[in-house]
Every structure is written in structure tokens, then in C-alpha cells.
Amino acid sequence: MRTFERTHPWISFRLNLREARPRLWLSLGEAASKCEHIAGVPLRPATAQMLHRLFLAKGALATTAIEGNTLTEKEILAHLEGKLELPPSKEYLGQEVDNIVAACNGIGERLHQGDSALTPERIREHNRQILEKLTLGEGVVAGELRSHSVVVGNVYRGAPAEDCKYLLGRLCEWLGGPDFQAEPGLELVYAILKAIMAHLYLAWIHPFGDGNGRTTRLVEYQILLAAGVPTPAAHLLSNHYNQTRAEYYRQLDRASKSGGAVAPFIEYAVRGFVDGVREQLQLIRDQQWDVTWRSFVHERFRDEPGANAKRQRDLVLDLSPASEVVPVAKVPELSARLARYYADKSAKTLQRDLLAVETMDLVERTPAGVRAHREVILAFLPWRRTTEKPKLATPPASLRPIPKR
């Protein structure tokens, strides 16, 4: 009998989900479905790059913040763009972020070359990258297994040091074995389960003297990315653990004290993953909505030549970003070109332009002002029960004739 079998009997390398509630399976299905929706979604290159950088920053923030890094998301974005200057006393914070980014990029490059292997050597390499150029505690060597006992977050003790090498090899063997061989069509579901179990077991084993949490989240990222989870979504579990830090440690403690009952921890992790992927889809949907709306506005004015039509088109486009109703008197202040258009024109010209685009159903007027009628291009919105008398649906503007002026 190895020491861990006596001290950590919950490290059993078994996945028992008999006690999982139906909600877990529904959430896993939703998570996989939404990942497929995000994968390959058409976006403008600049928008796609912006989203990639944003979620990389969020992932780096989550992975380092839970270990004590105090940089904000805004500061990390500036650091990634080379625009953040840190004082010497805080340079290590930037180095921690650089290490995570380099490790994530390295995972992506290896996957692109067809190398998705998860081995003890690869996990040790992750740890070495994470701790590179950082000041380490006594007895800690980057990429080397610890030789001393550790307590995790004042919650539980890591596995015995003498068993770490065996446990790391056993974990990789288990994750690559039949328990996680996906049936066709369920690859993403199995990958999410595999990533969460890898995280849980590495947290229990705690094989390194430092950087265990960051190493664990990198392994999770590698598993998700290798299964086809889009890069932005592959950071979501780390984000969730960081944003719910107290609950994260409570769930870790509960899983060990319950003798290895993992279903509650998996439900907690998947629930956060689904919430995160919903937010990402909404952000992507908003970007696509903006692109489609602007194309629609240009299409509506395609056969309308002349300076008046151009001015009215630009009026709609510059009004579009406003999230609230804009008072009519404030409309010329929305952009420099609107200010130029209406600088030498009377208020009646602006009113005529607003009436023209309102007639085209591109702008909505209220007593408080005007707003772009962007909802006109939304299709297949759900019907909802109301107490009002049902009304016939208004046909989309693209199916209605452009009124003559």
C-alpha cells in the first residue's frame, strides 16, 4: 500500500457520476452546443483579434489573480499591447502574466503541429514555464516535483511527496484511458469532464513546490483546446474559479471530505462554464448585429444617390452606437462628420432627415429624442404570452418598399 492510499483515499482515479443530477447533463449539452456555435463564427478580423486579446487577458488575469497577482484586466490588456510600465517592485507581476501567455501560445503551437499528448513531462514543462524568471521559495525548483509536505489554501494537505511521481503518471494514464474515450458526437462533453477531473486531481495531488494552481489551469486549457473548444471559451473555467474563489475552495474541500464524490464539484464548474460561454456568445452576437445592421443601412441607401441620401445614411450610422435615446438637439454632437453636415444648415434640415430615416424604419422617434431602430433586423424572436390583444407581425424592413421622398 502506498502512503496516499491511507492519507488520501479519495484519490481513486474513478469517475462516479451516478449521483449527478439531470441539470449537469443538460448543462454539459448546452456547454458543448454553445462551443460549437462559437467555433468558426464569422467576424471582422479586427473584431476577432480584439475578442481573442480580451479573453486571453481575462484568462491570464484569472490564472494569476487567484494566486495573488494584483494587476487588473485593463492593466493586463495594456501590458499585452506593450503599453504598461511597471515599477521595479511590480515587474514580477508582468512576468507572471508573460509566462502564462507564452505557455498558452506554446500549447496552441503544439496542437497545431498535431501534438496533444498529456504526459508527466508535459505537465512538468508547464510548471517550468509558469515559474520562469520568478523568485522562488527555498527548496522550490521550477518543473521539479516537490520533496516536502504542503497545505493547500489552509484547507487540505497535498498528497505525500513520495507519491507525487507515481500519482502524476497514474493521472495521465487515467485521463488518456477508456473512462474519457468519447463516443462520436460527444467529444466536447467528454473533454469538459476530463478537464475538470484533471483540475481536481492535480489540485489534490499538488505535485510541485509552487505554481500548482497555474499549472493545473494550463492542463485544463490544453485538454479543452485539444478537443476543439474555441480559444476564448478554453479560458472560462479559470475565469469561473477566480470569480468564485471562496466557493472554489469550499468545493475542493467538500470533494475531498466526502471521500471523492466529484459530482458537486463538476456541477459547480460546468455551471460557471455555461454562464461564461453564454456571455461570450452574447458579445459575439452583439458584434455580428452591428456588422449586419451597418450592411443593412448601406443596402437601404444603395439606390439613393445624392448628398442628402449620404447625409441621412451617415446620420443613421452615427446614431447607431448610442445605447440611449438621444435628444434631437444633441444629434449633431454625436460625431465630427455630423457636426460638419449640420453646421451650416437649419434645424429644419435635421428634422427632415430624421423624418426621412424614420419613414424608412431605420430610426425610432420618442418624446425624449431619437434612436437607431436596430431591432428591425432581428429575426425569429420568441413569442411571449401577453394580456394584450395579439397584433400581426410587422414584415421586416428589407421586405418593404423604400418610400419615395
C-alpha positions as CSV (number, residue, x, y, z in Angstrom):
1,M,0.0,0.0,0.0
2,R,1.3,3.5,-1.0
3,T,1.1,6.2,1.6
4,F,-1.5,8.2,-0.3
5,E,-3.9,5.3,-0.2
6,R,-4.0,5.7,3.5
7,T,-3.9,9.5,3.7
8,H,-5.8,10.5,0.6
9,P,-8.2,7.6,-0.2
10,W,-10.4,9.9,-2.3
11,I,-7.6,9.9,-5.0
12,S,-9.1,6.8,-6.5
13,F,-8.9,7.6,-10.3
14,R,-12.6,6.7,-10.7
15,L,-15.3,8.8,-12.2
16,N,-18.6,8.0,-10.5
17,L,-21.5,10.3,-11.7
18,R,-24.4,8.1,-10.6
19,E,-25.3,10.8,-8.1
20,A,-25.2,13.6,-10.7
21,R,-28.4,15.5,-11.1
22,P,-30.1,15.8,-14.5
23,R,-29.1,19.5,-14.5
24,L,-25.5,18.5,-15.0
25,W,-26.2,16.6,-18.2
26,L,-28.4,19.5,-19.5
27,S,-25.6,21.9,-18.7
28,L,-22.9,19.8,-20.4
29,G,-25.1,19.6,-23.5
30,E,-25.6,23.3,-23.5
31,A,-21.8,24.0,-23.0
32,A,-20.9,21.7,-25.9
33,S,-23.5,23.2,-28.2
34,K,-22.5,26.8,-27.4
35,C,-18.8,26.0,-28.0
36,E,-19.8,24.7,-31.5
37,H,-21.7,27.9,-32.1
38,I,-18.6,30.0,-31.3
39,A,-16.2,27.9,-33.3
40,G,-15.7,29.4,-36.8
41,V,-18.2,32.2,-36.2
42,P,-17.7,34.9,-38.9
43,L,-16.4,38.1,-37.5
44,R,-14.4,41.0,-38.9
45,P,-10.7,40.3,-38.5
46,A,-10.2,43.3,-36.3
47,T,-13.1,42.3,-34.1
48,A,-11.9,38.7,-33.9
49,Q,-8.4,39.9,-32.9
50,M,-9.9,42.2,-30.2
51,L,-12.0,39.4,-28.7
52,H,-9.1,37.0,-28.8
53,R,-6.9,39.5,-27.0
54,L,-9.7,40.3,-24.5
55,F,-10.3,36.7,-23.5
56,L,-6.6,36.0,-23.4
57,A,-6.2,38.9,-20.9
58,K,-9.2,37.6,-18.9
59,G,-7.6,34.1,-18.9
60,A,-4.2,35.4,-17.8
61,L,-5.9,37.6,-15.2
62,A,-7.9,34.6,-13.8
63,T,-4.9,32.2,-13.8
64,T,-2.6,34.7,-12.0
65,A,-5.1,36.6,-9.8
66,I,-6.3,33.5,-7.9
67,E,-2.6,33.1,-6.9
68,G,-2.3,36.7,-5.7
69,N,-1.5,38.8,-8.8
70,T,-3.0,42.3,-8.4
71,L,-2.9,43.5,-12.0
72,T,-6.4,44.5,-13.3
73,E,-7.8,43.3,-16.6
74,K,-7.2,46.8,-18.1
75,E,-3.6,46.7,-17.0
76,I,-3.1,43.2,-18.4
77,L,-4.5,44.3,-21.8
78,A,-2.2,47.3,-21.8
79,H,0.7,45.0,-20.9
80,L,-0.1,42.7,-23.7
81,E,-0.1,45.7,-26.1
82,G,3.3,46.8,-24.7
83,K,1.7,50.0,-23.2
84,L,2.1,49.2,-19.5
85,E,5.2,50.4,-17.5
86,L,5.5,48.7,-14.1
87,P,7.8,49.9,-11.4
88,P,10.7,47.5,-10.4
89,S,8.8,46.4,-7.4
90,K,5.9,45.1,-9.6
91,E,7.8,43.8,-12.6
92,Y,7.3,40.2,-11.4
93,L,3.5,40.7,-11.8
94,G,4.1,41.3,-15.5
95,Q,6.5,38.4,-15.7
96,E,3.8,36.1,-14.3
97,V,1.4,37.2,-17.0
98,D,4.0,36.8,-19.7
99,N,4.7,33.3,-18.5
100,I,1.0,32.3,-18.8
101,V,0.6,33.9,-22.2
102,A,3.8,32.2,-23.5
103,A,2.6,28.8,-22.1
104,C,-0.9,29.2,-23.7
105,N,0.7,30.1,-27.1
106,G,3.1,27.2,-26.8
107,I,0.1,24.8,-26.2
108,G,-1.6,26.2,-29.3
109,E,1.5,25.8,-31.4
110,R,2.0,22.2,-30.3
111,L,-1.7,21.4,-31.0
112,H,-1.3,23.0,-34.5
113,Q,1.5,20.5,-35.1
114,G,-0.6,17.6,-34.0
115,D,1.0,17.2,-30.6
116,S,-1.8,16.9,-27.9
117,A,-0.1,14.5,-25.6
118,L,-0.7,15.0,-21.9
119,T,2.2,13.4,-20.1
120,P,4.0,13.9,-16.7
121,E,6.8,15.5,-18.7
122,R,4.4,18.0,-20.4
123,I,2.9,18.9,-17.0
124,R,6.3,19.5,-15.6
125,E,7.2,21.7,-18.6
126,H,4.0,23.7,-17.9
127,N,5.2,24.3,-14.4
128,R,8.7,25.3,-15.6
129,Q,7.3,27.8,-18.0
130,I,5.0,29.3,-15.3
131,L,7.8,29.8,-12.8
132,E,10.4,31.1,-15.3
133,K,12.3,34.2,-14.2
134,L,10.3,34.4,-10.9
135,T,11.8,34.4,-7.4
136,L,11.0,31.0,-5.8
137,G,10.9,29.9,-2.2
138,E,13.5,27.7,-0.6
139,G,13.5,24.2,-1.9
140,V,11.3,25.0,-5.0
141,V,12.7,24.2,-8.4
142,A,10.7,25.1,-11.5
143,G,9.4,22.0,-13.2
144,E,10.6,19.6,-10.5
145,L,8.3,17.6,-8.2
146,R,8.3,18.7,-4.5
147,S,10.1,16.8,-1.8
148,H,8.2,18.3,1.1
149,S,4.7,18.4,2.5
150,V,2.3,21.2,1.5
151,V,-1.0,22.5,2.8
152,V,-3.4,23.9,0.1
153,G,-5.1,27.1,0.9
154,N,-5.3,26.2,4.6
155,V,-7.9,23.7,3.5
156,Y,-6.3,20.4,3.0
157,R,-2.9,18.7,2.7
158,G,-1.5,17.8,-0.7
159,A,-0.6,14.1,-1.4
160,P,2.5,12.7,0.2
161,A,5.7,13.9,-1.6
162,E,7.0,10.4,-2.1
163,D,3.9,9.5,-4.1
164,C,3.8,12.6,-6.4
165,K,5.7,11.0,-9.3
166,Y,3.6,7.9,-9.2
167,L,0.3,9.9,-9.0
168,L,1.2,12.2,-11.8
169,G,1.9,9.2,-14.1
170,R,-1.2,7.5,-12.9
171,L,-3.3,10.6,-13.6
172,C,-2.0,11.0,-17.2
173,E,-2.7,7.3,-17.8
174,W,-6.2,7.6,-16.4
175,L,-7.1,10.7,-18.4
176,G,-5.9,9.0,-21.6
177,G,-7.7,5.8,-20.8
178,P,-11.2,4.4,-21.6
179,D,-13.0,6.5,-19.0
180,F,-12.6,9.5,-21.2
181,Q,-12.8,8.0,-24.7
182,A,-15.6,9.9,-26.2
183,E,-18.4,8.4,-28.2
184,P,-18.9,10.1,-31.6
185,G,-20.6,13.4,-31.3
186,L,-19.8,13.8,-27.6
187,E,-16.2,14.8,-27.8
188,L,-16.7,18.2,-26.2
189,V,-18.8,16.8,-23.4
190,Y,-16.1,14.3,-22.5
191,A,-13.4,17.0,-22.9
192,I,-15.1,19.3,-20.4
193,L,-15.4,16.4,-17.9
194,K,-11.8,15.4,-18.5
195,A,-10.5,18.9,-18.0
196,I,-12.4,19.3,-14.7
197,M,-11.3,16.0,-13.4
198,A,-7.7,16.8,-14.3
199,H,-8.0,20.1,-12.4
200,L,-9.5,18.4,-9.4
201,Y,-6.9,15.6,-9.2
202,L,-3.9,17.9,-9.8
203,A,-5.3,20.2,-7.0
204,W,-5.5,17.2,-4.7
205,I,-2.0,15.9,-5.6
206,H,-0.3,19.3,-5.7
207,P,2.8,17.9,-7.2
208,F,5.0,21.0,-7.3
209,G,6.6,23.3,-4.7
210,D,5.0,26.3,-6.3
211,G,2.7,27.2,-9.3
212,N,0.4,24.2,-8.8
213,G,-2.8,26.2,-9.5
214,R,-1.4,27.9,-12.6
215,T,-0.1,24.5,-13.9
216,T,-3.5,22.9,-13.2
217,R,-5.3,25.6,-15.2
218,L,-2.9,25.2,-18.1
219,V,-3.6,21.5,-18.2
220,E,-7.3,22.2,-18.2
221,Y,-6.7,24.7,-21.1
222,Q,-4.7,22.2,-23.1
223,I,-7.4,19.5,-22.7
224,L,-10.2,21.8,-23.8
225,L,-8.2,23.3,-26.7
226,A,-7.2,19.9,-27.9
227,A,-10.8,18.8,-28.1
228,G,-11.8,21.7,-30.3
229,V,-13.1,24.1,-27.7
230,P,-12.6,27.7,-29.2
231,T,-9.7,29.6,-27.6
232,P,-11.8,32.2,-25.9
233,A,-14.0,29.5,-24.2
234,A,-11.0,27.5,-23.2
235,H,-10.2,30.2,-20.6
236,L,-13.7,30.1,-19.0
237,L,-13.1,27.6,-16.2
238,S,-10.2,29.6,-14.9
239,N,-12.3,32.7,-15.0
240,H,-15.0,31.0,-13.0
241,Y,-12.7,29.7,-10.3
242,N,-11.2,33.1,-9.9
243,Q,-14.5,35.0,-9.8
244,T,-15.9,32.5,-7.2
245,R,-12.8,31.9,-5.3
246,A,-14.4,31.2,-1.9
247,E,-16.8,28.7,-3.4
248,Y,-14.0,27.1,-5.4
249,Y,-12.0,26.3,-2.2
250,R,-15.2,25.2,-0.5
251,Q,-16.0,22.8,-3.3
252,L,-12.4,21.4,-3.3
253,D,-12.6,20.8,0.4
254,R,-16.1,19.2,0.1
255,A,-14.9,16.8,-2.6
256,S,-12.1,15.5,-0.5
257,K,-14.0,15.3,2.7
258,S,-16.9,13.5,1.0
259,G,-14.5,10.6,0.1
260,G,-14.1,11.6,-3.5
261,A,-17.7,12.4,-4.5
262,V,-16.9,14.6,-7.5
263,A,-20.4,15.3,-8.9
264,P,-20.9,18.6,-6.9
265,F,-17.6,20.0,-8.0
266,I,-18.3,19.1,-11.6
267,E,-21.7,20.7,-11.4
268,Y,-20.2,23.9,-9.9
269,A,-17.5,24.0,-12.6
270,V,-19.9,23.3,-15.5
271,R,-22.4,25.9,-14.3
272,G,-19.7,28.5,-14.4
273,F,-18.5,27.4,-17.8
274,V,-22.0,27.7,-19.2
275,D,-22.5,31.2,-17.7
276,G,-19.2,32.3,-19.3
277,V,-19.9,30.8,-22.7
278,R,-23.4,32.5,-22.7
279,E,-21.7,35.9,-22.1
280,Q,-19.2,35.2,-24.9
281,L,-22.0,34.3,-27.3
282,Q,-23.9,37.5,-26.4
283,L,-20.8,39.6,-27.0
284,I,-20.2,37.9,-30.4
285,R,-23.9,38.3,-31.2
286,D,-23.7,42.0,-30.5
287,Q,-20.7,42.3,-32.8
288,Q,-22.5,40.4,-35.6
289,W,-25.6,42.5,-35.0
290,D,-23.6,45.7,-35.5
291,V,-22.0,44.4,-38.7
292,T,-25.3,43.2,-40.1
293,W,-27.0,46.4,-39.2
294,R,-24.4,48.6,-40.9
295,S,-24.6,46.4,-44.0
296,F,-28.4,46.7,-43.9
297,V,-28.2,50.5,-43.7
298,H,-25.8,50.7,-46.6
299,E,-28.1,48.4,-48.6
300,R,-31.2,50.6,-47.9
301,F,-29.4,53.6,-49.4
302,R,-27.7,51.8,-52.2
303,D,-30.1,53.1,-54.9
304,E,-30.4,56.6,-53.3
305,P,-27.8,58.9,-54.9
306,G,-27.1,62.4,-53.8
307,A,-25.7,64.4,-50.9
308,N,-29.0,64.2,-49.0
309,A,-29.1,60.4,-49.0
310,K,-25.4,60.2,-48.0
311,R,-26.0,62.6,-45.1
312,Q,-29.1,60.6,-44.0
313,R,-27.2,57.3,-44.2
314,D,-24.4,58.7,-42.1
315,L,-26.9,60.1,-39.6
316,V,-28.3,56.6,-39.0
317,L,-24.8,55.0,-38.8
318,D,-23.5,57.6,-36.3
319,L,-26.7,57.3,-34.2
320,S,-26.4,53.5,-34.1
321,P,-23.8,53.2,-31.3
322,A,-25.9,55.2,-28.8
323,S,-27.4,52.9,-26.2
324,E,-29.9,55.5,-25.0
325,V,-32.3,57.9,-26.7
326,V,-30.5,60.9,-28.0
327,P,-32.2,64.4,-27.8
328,V,-32.7,65.8,-31.2
329,A,-30.6,68.9,-30.4
330,K,-27.7,66.6,-29.4
331,V,-27.6,64.6,-32.6
332,P,-25.1,66.8,-34.4
333,E,-22.7,66.3,-31.5
334,L,-22.5,62.5,-32.0
335,S,-19.7,62.7,-34.4
336,A,-17.4,65.1,-36.2
337,R,-19.0,64.4,-39.6
338,L,-22.5,65.1,-38.3
339,A,-21.2,68.3,-36.8
340,R,-19.9,69.3,-40.2
341,Y,-23.1,68.2,-42.0
342,Y,-25.4,70.4,-39.9
343,A,-23.0,73.2,-39.0
344,D,-24.4,75.4,-41.8
345,K,-27.9,74.0,-42.0
346,S,-31.1,74.9,-40.2
347,A,-32.8,72.8,-37.6
348,K,-35.4,72.0,-40.2
349,T,-32.9,70.1,-42.3
350,L,-32.1,67.8,-39.4
351,Q,-35.8,67.3,-38.7
352,R,-36.4,66.5,-42.4
353,D,-33.6,64.0,-42.4
354,L,-34.9,62.3,-39.2
355,L,-38.4,62.1,-40.7
356,A,-36.9,60.5,-43.9
357,V,-35.0,57.8,-42.0
358,E,-37.9,57.3,-39.6
359,T,-40.1,56.6,-42.7
360,M,-37.6,54.0,-43.8
361,D,-37.9,52.4,-40.3
362,L,-34.2,53.0,-39.6
363,V,-34.8,55.4,-36.7
364,E,-37.4,55.5,-33.9
365,R,-38.6,58.8,-32.5
366,T,-39.9,59.3,-29.0
367,P,-40.8,62.4,-27.0
368,A,-37.3,62.3,-25.4
369,G,-35.4,62.0,-28.7
370,V,-34.3,59.5,-31.3
371,R,-32.5,56.2,-31.5
372,A,-31.5,53.8,-34.3
373,H,-34.1,51.1,-34.8
374,R,-31.6,48.3,-34.9
375,E,-34.1,45.7,-33.7
376,V,-35.7,45.8,-37.1
377,I,-33.2,43.3,-38.4
378,L,-33.6,40.8,-35.6
379,A,-35.4,37.6,-36.8
380,F,-37.1,34.7,-35.1
381,L,-37.5,36.4,-31.7
382,P,-39.6,34.2,-29.4
383,W,-43.4,34.8,-29.0
384,R,-44.4,35.7,-25.4
385,R,-47.8,35.4,-23.8
386,T,-49.3,38.8,-23.0
387,T,-52.7,40.1,-21.9
388,E,-52.8,42.5,-24.8
389,K,-54.7,41.7,-28.0
390,P,-52.3,39.9,-30.4
391,K,-51.0,42.0,-33.3
392,L,-50.0,40.9,-36.7
393,A,-46.2,40.8,-37.0
394,T,-44.7,43.6,-39.0
395,P,-42.8,42.4,-42.0
396,P,-39.0,43.1,-41.9
397,A,-38.0,46.4,-43.4
398,S,-36.0,44.6,-46.0
399,L,-39.3,43.3,-47.5
400,R,-41.0,46.7,-47.5
401,P,-40.6,49.1,-50.4
402,I,-38.4,52.2,-49.8
403,P,-40.7,55.1,-49.6
404,K,-40.2,57.8,-52.2
405,R,-39.4,61.3,-51.0
